[in-house]
């Protein structure tokens, strides 16, 4: 994906958060474990109300873009981010109902999910996802306030924000889009989440990087083989004017809801075994060999969790 062509890109439209099946999405939300529900409450009722920062009327006009970029990246890392990059905002990649008017850059940052929790494919994995999203949103609010103190506009961009975070994570050089539809980082593998802040502060963009991930995905079928909904396809598809890896969302949704957000495709991604998560991935590599396919993996995780995932459909 390092050389992806988006010259013919058409603005994407965000799908309904939670999925297209309203009743299934309702059951999914109701079944969330308490910690995840608390994180969602804080994010949606407090942090998302603070997305837009007050701007200092006395602007620092002497900001040097390179110095500002170094400062911002250091600040974000000190807040707990594992990776950070700067993307130039291309309006063709902003959601049709998004609003980043006047903003030229996006500061995109990544935080690792605890791999063991993520790989459990159960309530703990859902807690971990929302713990990380909560931390990313808090980080974004703090960063936006810091930028506002310089006299520049800034807006925290959560997972439900104005921009598709994987696309801007790619633009910021954090990773490449994987066959499973999520960003893959050479350092963090697939076990991470993204947040961002858009701003009119003058910065220096990193731009997309070619880490060779796209070539590996083209020849690897692990996520495809272990997807219980057969939602991951072997070929790219042109969507909104961009030829890229594409997920069949309607095929994915039933398993996403039933399996507490699923994440089997992220769990089995071999890039988890190449970076910081190498040691944690060893147990999963054994499970991959033991399970062999999606049906075997479902039986394995269900047996370990003592949860009957079919109960979701009967509730």
SVG drawing of the C-alpha trace seen along z (x, -y; Angstrom):
<svg xmlns="http://www.w3.org/2000/svg" viewBox="-34 -38 47 67">
<polyline fill="none" stroke="black" stroke-width="0.4" points="0.0,0.0 3.0,-2.3 2.4,-3.3 -1.4,-3.3 -3.1,-5.6 -5.8,-7.7 -5.9,-10.3 -9.5,-9.1 -10.6,-8.9 -14.2,-9.7 -15.1,-10.9 -16.2,-7.9 -19.4,-7.9 -19.3,-6.5 -21.4,-3.4 -23.7,-3.1 -21.6,-2.7 -22.4,0.6 -23.4,2.2 -26.4,2.3 -28.5,4.8 -30.0,2.5 -31.3,5.3 -28.1,7.3 -26.1,4.1 -28.4,3.4 -27.7,6.9 -24.0,6.4 -24.0,3.1 -26.1,4.6 -23.8,7.5 -20.7,5.4 -18.8,6.1 -19.1,3.3 -15.6,1.8 -16.3,1.4 -19.6,-0.2 -18.0,-2.7 -15.3,-3.6 -18.0,-4.1 -19.9,-6.4 -16.9,-8.5 -15.9,-8.8 -19.3,-9.6 -20.7,-11.9 -17.5,-13.7 -14.5,-13.4 -16.4,-13.7 -18.0,-16.9 -14.5,-18.3 -13.2,-17.5 -12.9,-21.1 -10.3,-23.0 -10.5,-26.7 -7.9,-28.7 -5.6,-31.1 -6.3,-34.5 -2.6,-35.4 -1.1,-33.1 2.5,-32.1 3.4,-33.3 7.0,-32.2 6.2,-28.5 8.8,-26.6 7.1,-23.6 10.0,-21.2 10.4,-22.3 6.6,-22.1 6.5,-18.6 9.3,-17.4 7.6,-18.9 4.2,-17.4 5.6,-13.9 7.5,-14.0 4.5,-15.2 2.2,-12.4 4.8,-9.7 5.1,-11.1 1.3,-10.7 1.5,-7.0 1.4,-6.6 3.5,-3.8 3.7,-5.3 3.0,-8.8 3.1,-10.4 1.9,-13.4 -0.4,-13.3 -1.4,-16.0 -5.2,-16.2 -6.5,-15.3 -10.2,-16.3 -11.0,-13.4 -10.3,-11.0 -12.5,-12.9 -15.9,-11.4 -18.7,-13.1 -20.3,-14.3 -16.9,-15.1 -15.8,-18.7 -12.1,-19.5 -12.4,-22.9 -9.3,-25.0 -7.2,-22.1 -4.2,-21.1 -2.6,-18.3 -3.6,-15.3 -1.4,-14.1 -2.1,-10.3 -1.0,-8.1 -1.2,-4.4 -1.5,-2.6 -0.9,1.2 -3.6,3.4 -2.5,6.0 -2.1,8.9 -3.1,11.7 -6.4,9.9 -7.1,9.1 -6.4,12.7 -8.9,14.1 -11.8,13.3 -14.2,12.7 -15.3,10.1 -11.7,9.3 -10.9,8.5 -13.8,6.1 -12.7,4.4 -9.2,4.0 -10.4,2.4 -12.5,-0.2 -9.7,-0.8 -7.4,-1.7 -10.0,-3.9 -10.7,-5.7 -6.9,-6.3 -6.6,-7.5 -9.5,-10.0 -8.1,-11.4 -4.7,-11.8 -6.4,-13.5 -8.2,-16.0 -5.0,-16.9 -3.1,-17.2 -5.7,-19.5 -5.6,-21.7 -1.8,-22.0 -2.1,-23.0 -4.9,-25.4 -2.6,-27.1 -0.2,-28.0 -3.1,-29.8 -4.1,-27.2 -7.3,-25.3 -7.4,-21.6 -10.0,-18.8 -9.7,-15.4 -10.7,-12.7 -12.0,-9.6 -12.9,-6.3 -16.3,-7.9 -14.8,-11.2 -14.5,-13.1 -11.8,-11.0 -11.2,-7.3 -8.3,-6.6 -6.7,-3.7 -6.4,-5.8 -4.8,-8.7 -2.6,-6.3 -1.3,-5.2 -0.9,-8.8 1.1,-9.4 3.5,-6.5 2.4,-4.4 1.7,-1.3 0.0,0.2 -3.5,1.5 -3.6,5.2 -5.7,7.8 -7.9,7.9 -8.9,4.3 -7.0,2.9 -3.7,1.1 -0.5,3.2 2.5,1.6 6.0,3.1 6.5,2.5 3.1,3.1 1.7,5.7 -2.1,5.7 -2.7,5.4 -3.2,1.6 -5.8,-1.1 -5.6,-4.6 -6.5,-8.2 -5.9,-11.5 -6.0,-15.3 -6.6,-17.6 -5.2,-21.1 -4.1,-24.2 -0.8,-24.3 2.1,-24.3 3.7,-20.8 5.9,-18.6 4.1,-15.5 5.7,-12.1 3.7,-10.7 3.0,-7.1 5.8,-4.5 6.3,-1.2 7.2,1.4 6.7,4.3 3.5,5.3 1.3,5.1 3.4,7.7 3.3,10.1 -0.5,9.7 -0.9,10.5 0.8,13.9 -0.5,14.7 -3.9,16.1 -4.0,16.6 -6.6,13.9 -8.6,15.1 -8.4,18.7 -9.4,18.1 -12.2,15.5 -15.4,17.3 -17.6,15.2 -15.5,15.6 -15.5,11.8 -11.8,11.4 -11.2,11.8 -8.0,12.8 -8.2,9.9 -8.3,6.2 -11.4,4.2 -11.9,0.7 -14.0,-1.2 -14.6,-4.9 -12.1,-5.2 -9.3,-3.4 -8.1,0.1 -7.4,1.7 -8.0,4.7 -11.7,4.8 -13.8,6.5 -17.3,7.8 -18.9,6.0 -22.3,7.8 -20.5,11.1 -18.3,9.9 -21.0,8.3 -22.8,11.4 -19.5,12.8 -18.3,9.4 -21.4,9.0 -21.4,12.6 -17.7,12.8 -17.4,9.6 -15.9,7.7 -14.2,10.8 -10.6,9.8 -9.6,13.3 -8.1,11.8 -6.0,9.4 -5.0,12.2 -3.6,14.6 -1.8,11.9 1.8,13.0 3.1,9.5 2.4,9.8 5.3,12.2 7.7,9.8 7.7,6.7 7.3,5.9 4.7,8.7 7.0,11.5 7.1,13.4 3.4,13.1 2.6,14.4 4.3,17.7 1.3,19.2 -1.0,18.1 1.3,19.6 0.8,22.9 -2.9,22.4 -2.9,21.6 -1.2,24.9 -3.6,26.8 -6.8,25.1 -6.0,25.2 -9.0,23.2 -11.9,20.9 -14.0,23.7 -11.1,25.1 -10.2,21.7 -13.8,21.0 -13.9,24.3 -10.6,23.6 -11.5,20.1 -14.9,21.3 -13.5,24.2 -11.0,22.0 -13.6,19.3 -16.4,21.6 -18.7,19.2 -21.3,20.5 -21.1,17.8 -24.3,19.2 -26.2,17.9 -25.9,14.4 -28.3,15.4 -30.8,16.8 -30.8,13.9"/>
</svg>
